[in-house]
Amino acid sequence: MTSEYIYRYRAVAFLDVLGFRNKLYEFEEEAKDNRLVEDEGEEGTIIGKFTSIKANEFINTFVNAIEKLDNQKFSYYLFSDNIAITSISYTNPADLEDLLLIISELYFDLAQKGYFLRGGIDYGLFIDENKIAVGVPLATAYELESNTANYPRIVLSDNLVKQFQEFNNAGEKVFNKPFTELLVKNSCEINFLNVFLHVFKSDYREEKEHFFTSFRETISNNLDENKMKENIFIKYKWLADEFNSFIDSFTSTLAFLDENFNPDEETGFIEFVQQQKIDHAK
């Protein structure tokens, strides 16, 4: 029996967790140390369970974050610390906006546990069927993650950015969240996702404060942990610089453009956010 598979124009993301290989060794060692003895076999063989609290925490965090994806709009493939995400059908303007915003949310959810995503997103003709994923966008997204991202960032292909801009120029893209048009940042020729805009998902000061303090703490912890490993340290140094830069933009401009922000009622908030800048990056 021969089946027909249909290509559709889709955005495709490929993400992984930075430095996860080292975490795997930590998980394994913890599992060995925490082996729970249940019984002994006939010949004295110990029968037990290998468990890792850290592995359980990571898997649960990862799964809970992924489950936030709208399964009516997106499908995903999960393997180890890698995930590929695409639209179930043609990626329309709203889907593209949702995809970039949900990836920003995944980034924050994992960052709170000390894990940082790195990845790539492309746009083009792609086949996505049950157990089948075929097309150039997935290969391109993988290449962007492997060879271009380098730091804890989500690189956006030229095709993806072009489509994002075409939706905007045609007036098709209707933003449901503030500042979505600022989701695309660039460094020289490389475009990447501005994950820090996720702060605008909440209207509440307490949650915004939590956003900034969480990022400050987890980035600082990774800088401290890797201060004798230059190849890793510089990746988190880059992220700290980006975080500090966003704080400058937020406290000077972005916060005041938010329709939910009232300077007269938010005394001390701007000063609080400014204080979250990371000294390591200065």
N, C-alpha and C positions, 0 to 999 in steps of 0.2 A: 504494500500500500504506500503510495506516494503522497506526501502532504505538501501544501503550499504555505510558505512563510512570508509574511508581508513586512516590508520595510516601512517605517514611519519616522518622520523627523522628531527626534527626541533629544533632550538633554540627558547626559549620562555622567554620573559622578563615580569616581573611584577614590576611596579614602582608606587610610590606615593609621595606626597609632604609633607616634614617634617613639623610637627606642623600645618597642615592645619585646624584641628578642631577649633583651636583658631581663625584662619582667618575667618572661617564661621560665628562666632559670631560677628566679626568686620563688615563683609559684611552686616549681618542682621541689626545691629544697625545703620549703615550708611544708609541703605535702608529706615529704619523707619524715620530717621532724614530728609532724602531728599525726602520724599514723595511729589509728585507733584499733587496738587489739580486741577482736570480738570473740575469738575462739582459737583452738589449736586443732590442726588436722590429726589424722590417725598416726602419722609419723612425726608429730611434733612441729609440723609446719605452721607458722603463724598466719592466720587468716585475718585480715583487717582492711580498713579503708584508708586510702591516701586522700587527705583533705587539705585544702589551702584556703584560709580565710581571705587572703588577698585575691586569689583567683576567683573565688565566689563573688567577691565585691565587684571586681572588674566585669565579670560576665553579666551580673545582674544590672550594673550600671549601663553597660553597653546595650543589653536587651531592652531595658526600660526606655532608654533614649531612642532606640530604633522603633519601638512600638508607637512613638508619637507620630510616625509617618502615617498619612491618610492612605489606608489600603485600597481606597476607591480611586486614588490618583496615582499612587506610586507602588512599584514593586522593588524588591531588593534581594541581593544575594549576599549571605554572610558566611565568611570562612576565616577562622582564627580571628585576627585583629583587623581583617580587611572587610570592606563592605562596598558593593556596587549598588547604586540607586538610579532608577530611571522612571520615566512616566509610563503608565500602563498604555496610554494611547499617545497621540500627537501632543507634544509639549506646547501648550498654548501660553499666552502671556501670564495668566494667573498662575499656571503651574510652575512656570519658570521663577516667578517671584516666590511662590511657596517653597520651592526646592531650595533656593538660596537662603531663605529665612530659617527653614527647618535644619539645614546644615549648620547655620550659625548657632541654633539652639543645641544641636548635638555637640558642637564644639564646647559650648559653655558647660553642659551637663557633665561631660567627661573631664573638663578642666578642673571642675570642683573636686574631683577625685584624684587629681594629679596627673591625668593623662591628656595628651595633646594630639589633635588630629593633624594629618598632613594629607594632601590629596590634589586631584585635578578634576575639572569638569569640562566636557566637550559637548558639542551640539552637531547632530547630523543624522543620516539615515541609519536606523538601528532596528534589529529584529529582537523582540522580547516576547517569548512565549514560555509556556510551562517547561522549565528545566533547560530552556534554550536562550542564549544571549549571544548574538553575533552582530558585529559591525565595527567600523572604524572608530566611532566615538569612544567605545570602551578601551580600545587599544591606545588611543590618544590620551584619554584620561589617565590610564596607567603610566604612560610615558611621562606625562606631566608630573605625576606623583613621584615617580622614581628618579627622574633626571632634572626636574626644574624646580619643584617646590623647595627642596633643600631645608627650609625652615618649617616651623609649625604653622603652615599656611595652606590655603586651598587655592591653587592656581586655576585661572579661568582661561580657556583657549581663545584664540582670536575669533573662531567661529561662534563661540558662546557669547562673547562680548558684542560681536556684530549683530547677532540675533537680538540680544538684549536692547541694543540701541535702535534697531529697526522697529521693534515693537513700540519703543518710545516715540520715535519720529513719526510713525504711522498713527499715533494716538490710540493704539490698541491696548497699551499697558495701563491698567488702572490700579494704582497702589492702594492697598488696604492698610498699610503701616506707614508711619512717618519716616522720611529719609531713605526709603527704599532705593531711590535713584543714586544714593551714595554707596551702595553695596559694592560697587566695583572700584578698587584702588589700583594704583600701578606704581611700579618701581622700574624705571627705564622702560624696557620693552615688555616687562612681565606684568600681567594683570592678575589680581588676586582678590579674594572675598574679604570684605571688611566685617569680620565676625563680631567686632565690638558694638556694632549697631544693634545687636540683640538687646542692649540695655533699654531700648525704647519699647520693648514688648510690654513692660510694666508701666502703669501710671502712678505707682506708689513709691514714695521716697525711700521707704525702708528696703524695698526690693532692689531699687537702684543702688543704694548704698551697699547692699549685700553683693551685688554684681561686681562692684569695683573692689571691695575688700577681698572677695574670693579670688579674683584674678591676681590681685597684688600678692596675696599669700602663696598661691600655688606657683606662680612664676618665680617668686623670690625663693621658695623652697627648692625648685629645680636648679636655680642658679647656684645656691649654696651646696647642693648635693653634687654638682658637677664642676665645681670650681677648679678641680685638678684634672679635668678632662676637656681640653680645649675644643675638640671637634664637636662635643655636645654643648659645652658652655656657650659657644658663639650662637648656637641656634636659639637658646633661651634669651641670650643678650639681644638678639634681633627682635624677639617677641616683646621683651621689656621695652625696647625703644618704640615699637609700634604702640604699645599700651600707653606709654607716656605721651606719645604724639596725639593719640586719641583723646586723652584727658585734656590736653591743651585745646584741642578743637571743641571738645564738649563744653569746657568751662568758659571759653571765650565766645562761642557762637551757637553750637548745636542745642545746648540746653535751653537757650532763650528763644529758639525757633519752635520748640515743642509747644503745641497749643495747650498742653496740660500743665505747663510750667508757669508758676506765678512767683516772680522774684520777691514780692512783698511777703509771701507766705513761706518761702523756702530759705529763711535766714540761716546762714551757716552751711547750707548744702554745698554751694560752689566751693567754699573753703575746704569742706570735708573731702570732696572729690579731688581737689588739687593735692591734698595731703597723701593721696594714695599712690602718687608717683613712686616709682621704684628707684632707689638710690643707686643700685648696681648699674643702672643704665646711663648714669650721668657721667 
